[in-house]
Amino acid sequence: MTATNTALTATPQPLKGMLLMVTATLLFASHDVLSKFLTGFYPVMLVIWVRYFVHTLLMMGIFMPQSGLRILRTKRPMLQALRALCLLGTSLAFISGLQYIPIAEATAVNFLSPLLLTALSVPLLKEKVSTGQWVAVLVGFCGVLIIVHPGGDLFTPAILFPFGSALCFCFYQVLTRMVAKVDSPTTSNFFAGVFNTLVMSAIVPFFWQWPTGWHGVLMLLLGGCGMSAHLLLTQAFRHAPPALLAPFGYCQIVFAGLYGFLIFNHTPALSAIVGIMVICLSGIAAAWLHRRAHATA
């Protein structure tokens, strides 16, 4: 799932930003399909630990030779820790849900997070939300109801996993906005990786299971996809504003659907396709209305 980041100062290159954004969504979808596949053989806790452990090792190899330990220096350590826990909660809920929910539908429900962010930005960030944005939020929830309609295959308690993931990711985005005022995106991403690796390292011994050689390669690829996606996402926001890139984030649902069809032989039902389209359109509308409101201001 993609995150909201504060854009860094750079020469505007909208096309480059769009291409980086689409590539990041492909990597996020690849990360999710690898997670779904691996949790068919290994405990969720082990898969998540590998994801953060590899992420942290790669970040250390890329950034620590230049920056050293100062890359971990933050002015808001408690907020960074809370932000990391929200990201961990997203991983735990979403990957657990993939054991029961098809990847395209789970990804679509997880994309409620931008709409939840719109709703929670009023009490938490003291932002103004227009009537149109509230309508987009309500329409997005209607999209979820279309996917999870009574009597449908997805009308089970398991759907609460991706919904909980969306809620955790919403708070993660709120905290990202807060720490972005004092810390760089690199510090925030590295801190989250290190913190969650330490948390999961205390838990994973109770779920340890040695992977086979091929599965071990896939686990390394899982961590690489996650870290690369976050780095590309950060670079995308350097070249184009978030409001312009927001619609391209929904490519992740398309890639998830393709993966679900090609690897798991799953074709979403017509109601699920309609619900996914409603969520995507409402999210794009909310982003456009937010951009227009800021432009007017």
C-alpha positions, 0 to 999 in steps of 0.5 A: 500500500502506498503512503503519503509523503511530503514532497522534497524540493526538486526540479518538477518532472511530472512524467518521471514522477508518474512513472516512478509512482506506477513502478512503486505500485507494481512493487507494492503489489508484488510484495503483497502477492509474495506475502500471500504465497509465502503465508501458505507455507510459513507463519505470518509472523515469520514472513513479516519479520523477514520483510522488515529485516531485509528492508533494514539491511538494504537501507543500512547498505545504501544509506549508512556508508554515507550518513552513519548512525545520524540517519536514525536521529529524530526530533520526535522519537515517540511519534516515529515509534508510534508511526512504525507501530501503525505500519506494523499493524498494517502489515499484520492485518493485511497479510493475515487477511490475504490468507482468507481474502483474494488479493484484489479485493483486499487491496481495494478495501485497504485503499479506504485509507485515503478516504479515512484520512480525509475524514480523520484530518478534521479532528486530528490535523484540524484541516477543513474538508468540503462537502464534496470530500465528505460525499467522496468518503461516503461513496467510498464506503458504499464501494466496500459495501458493494464488495462485501454485500450480505450473502456474498463470499466475502461477507465474513469476519475476515474482511475486518483484516483489510479494513483494520489495515486501512485504519492503521495505515490511515493513522500511519499517514497522519503521523507521517505528515507530523514527522515530515515537518522535522525529519527527512523521509529517509530517516522516517523510513529507516527508523520504521524498518529498524524499530519494527525489525526489533519488535518482530525479532522479539516475537519471531522465535516463537514462530520460527521455521526454516525456509527452503532454499527457493522460499528463502529467495522469495523472502529476500525478494519480498523485503527487496520489493518493500524497500524499493517501493518505498524508495521509488515512492519517495522519489516520485514525490520529489518530481510531482505533487501528491495530488497529481500522483494520487490517482496513479496509486490505484494502479496497485489494485489493477496489478493486484487483480492481474497477479490474482488471476495469473498466480491464484487463478482468481477472477473478481466477481462483477459486484467486486469489480463494481465496488473496486471501481467505486472505491477508486473513483471516490479516492481520485475524486477526494484527491482532486477536491483536496488539490482544488481546495488548496489551489483556491486557498 
